[in-house]
Structures are given as C-alpha cells and as structure tokens.
Amino acid sequence: MLYLITAAVIALLLWYLYRKLRHGGCCGTHEAPVQKHNVTDKDPAHYPYRYTAEIEGMVCGNCARRIENLFAETGQCLARIDLADNTAVVYAKQKTERTECAKLLESAGFTLVEWEEHHESE
C-alpha cells in the first residue's frame, strides 16, 4: 500500500513539473492581462525627482504593469519599466527614499536591488 501512495505522489509531482515546464512559470501565463492604471500627469518633466531602480522578480509584461500601477497608485510617481534590463525609471513629485520604494515593491512580491537618484544636471 505504501508503494501505491508513494507512486501516486511521485506521479502528481511529475505531472505538476511537466505542466510548469510546458506552460512556463510566468505570473501572466494563465491570467488576464493586468489593466494599466492611468496616471493623471504623464509628463516626466513635471516630476522634479528621478530615480533608477533595479528590480528583481520582473519576468513579464504583467509584472511590469503591476510595478507601474504600484507607483501610480501613490499619486506622486510615474514609472517607466525596461523589462530587458529589469529596471524602472521612477519620476517623483517629492523626494523618495530607498526604504519606501523597497517596502512598496516587497508588498507586491518584488525586490529592490539598486536605487539610484539622478540630479537635474544629469
């Protein structure tokens, strides 16, 4: 009897791995596309602070939209995502600390790797 239970568990694990490999592990594989929240002010020139964030955990367009939405929901930020580099350029209306950004991203399952502030002369 123990052999049958063990065989059933192994079969279920193999089936799960097969589906995961065949269909991919991306968060957007089997769900509807995330709707993008519209930011009221889309002009980066209206945001006096600019940051570059390297973000771990972005793997698809849905991830990018989730992160853009996170920043948009604050009402103070506009984010532009570059999936190829796993980076975001964040435009902010007020100074934003690394810890604030890290907490925001962690709340959605992402990790802030690097946070760089750019000055107006750059």
N, C-alpha and C positions, 0 to 999 in steps of 0.2 A: 504494500500500500504506500509506503514511504517513497518508493521509486516512482509511482504514478504521480504523486504530488510534486516531487522534485522535477519530473519531466514536464508537468503542466506549467510550473513556474518558469522553467527554462524556456519553454515554448512561448509563453507570454512575453518574456523579456526579449527574445529574438524577434518576435512579431513587432514589438514596440520599436526596437532598434532599426528594423527594416523600414518601417514607416517613417521614422525620424530621418534616416539617411535618404530615402527616396523622395520625400516631400520637403526636405530641408528643415532647418531648425529656426528659421527666422520668425520673429513675432508676427509678421504680417502675412505669413503663408496662407493661413486658413481663416482670416478675418477680413472684414470690410476695411477699406482704406480709412485712415484717420482723417476726419474733417479738419481742415486748417482754420484756426481762429483768425479772423481778420483783425489786424492792428489798426487802430484809428489813424495814427501818424506813421506812414510808411517811408518817410524821407529820412535817411540816416543823418543828414545834415542838421536835423532838429534835435539830435541827441548829442550832448556835449561830451559824453564819455564813451570810449570804445575799448573793448577787450577782445582778446583771442583766447578761446577755451579749447583745450584738447579734451575730448570726452571719450571714455571707454564704454563700450556696450552698444554703440550705434551700429546696426547692421543692415538697415533697410530704409526705404522712404517713410514707412510708418514711424520708425524710431526718430527720424529727422523731424517729421511733423509734430510728434509728441514733444520734442525738445523746443521747437519753435513755439508751440502752444504754451508750454510751461512759462517761457519768458513773456509771451504776450499777455497771459493771464495776470501778471503782476501789474500791468497797466503802465509800467515805467520802462519797458525794454522791448527791443526789436532784435531778433536773432536771425542770422543767415547761416545755414548749415552747409558744410562741404563734406559729404559722406566719404569721398575718396581719401581725404586726409583725417577724417574723424575729428574735425574741428568746427567750431562755431565762432562767428564774429558777432559779438553782442554789443549792441548800441544801447546806452542807458541814459536816462534823463537825470539821474543822480549817481554819485559815486557808489559803486557796488564792491563789497569785499568778497574775497575768495571764499570765505566760510559761508556766506549767504548763498553764493552760487552752488557750492558743493552740497549744501543741505537741500536746495531746490532740486538738483539733479538726482541726489540719492533718494529722494521721496518718490521718484519715478523709476528707480532701478538702474540709474546710470552713475558713472563715477567720473568725477572731475580729476584729470591727471595734471593738467597745467593751466594756469590762469595768468595771462599777461595783459597789463594795462598799456594802452597806447596814448601818447600825448598828442595834442593838436598839431605839433610841428612834424609829426611822423606821417 
